Amino acid sequence: MHKILLIQGPNMSYLGKRQPEIYGKTTAAQLDALLLAHAKKNKYALDIFYTHSEPAAMERLYASVGKIDGLVMNPAAWLFGAHPLRDALRAVPFPYIEIHMTNIEKRGFHSILAETAVGMVAGFGVNSYILGLEAMLAHLGSKPRKKRGGRQNGGRRGAGGG
């Protein structure tokens, strides 16, 4: 069974309350329930971590080495200037998929973290999460399964260069 970590960046715990005209009315608790049901149905383990702190996100990444197969993250406001987080994403051995509820490019934003991702899903609201998780499962399914703890071939680094 694959294990995926979902990191929710700054303000994501306020879903449904903060700017519902942009992010919708689904609350963080409702989103978590939806995603955990998706994980159960598709037979993978999902750990959801909310933080407003870039250092806490970095600590969680490093603590997850050898314990997860992939990372899906909505970096939210970190997309602007989280250079230390970008360095951490470059350092970890597991693949990363970036997700955003809105089309950030249409809104005039560019993610500095995207260069470390195997892919990005943006602009589909809550469905961005489902699409991102399914993309990670497809990505992991196309790679040979290795024991946790070693570098995984085919992530952002290794043969072919990502």
C-alpha angles and dihedrals in degrees: 000000000000119000119214127188118211114199117195112201133210117334094000090115086066095061112145092026104053115071097331089180087068105028102028132237099282108119125222090251092052091048091049091051091050093049095045089051089051090052093050093047092048095041103241132120116246125194114190119202124184120195139157089198123090092201090053090052091050092049090051091051093052092044089053096059107119092012104073137044099210146003127226114185140178099202092186108181092003088079089082104059116343096136094157090052090049089054090050091051089053091052102050120087099223127088120257130210118192121214135188128181092219132046096262094190091055087052090052097254129128123195117229087197096058093084089068094052128093085218147339135230117197141160103032100100114220089351088068086076095052091046091048093049092047090049090052091049090050091048092049091045091057092055129073109260111245130189112269113257098050128084112274115229114231100031118115091305136044133053112012094016098250 
